[in-house]
Amino acid sequence: MLTKVFLNTLEKNQINNGIAEMVKHGLIQDRKHWDSIKSLLLNGENISDELIEKSISIKNNIVLIDPYEKSIRKNLNFGHTIGHAIENYFLEINKPILHGFAVAIGIQIECFISFKMNFLKSIDFDEIVGFVKSYFPRIELPLEAIEIIVSNAKQDKKKQRWRN
């Protein structure tokens, strides 16, 4: 109940900003959670308190298992290395975007990389990217931004390693 009261004080784009993190939680940890989020949002319904609590629980459990980010906690970075790089690019050109929207783009790009490296099946790639494209706003990345974004990603504090 308190969650609904708080959410009613936010603009829709701020709610969607947080939903990007919930999508990530479902994708990295709990297929049922992902399916529930996707189903509700595609049907134009609001996120329930139960789904918010489930996302909090997923993140909390991961952090409790791996408080120093030595193993499973690294999964919480899904979409973030590239997302941070995109977010920084838009800050540099003085056109900031919301963190969750940058993460949503990062999720799409990281899924594409996983698909191309045969770590993600075509059906899963299409499902994830199709949902993200349908739910989150389209943000244009000019061709000249790619080099800057790659450079930003190489500097991200959470990246493990990059190959040239």
Buried (B, 14 or more C-beta within 10 A) or exposed (E): EEBEEEBEEEEEEEBBBBBBBBBBBBBBBBEEBBEBBBEBBEEEEEBBEEBBEBBBBBBEEBBEEBEEBEEBBBBBBBBBBBBBBBBBBBEEEEEEBBBBBBBBBBBBBBBBEBBEEEEBEEEBBEBBBEBBEEBBEEBEBEEEBEEBBEEBBEEBEEBEEEEE
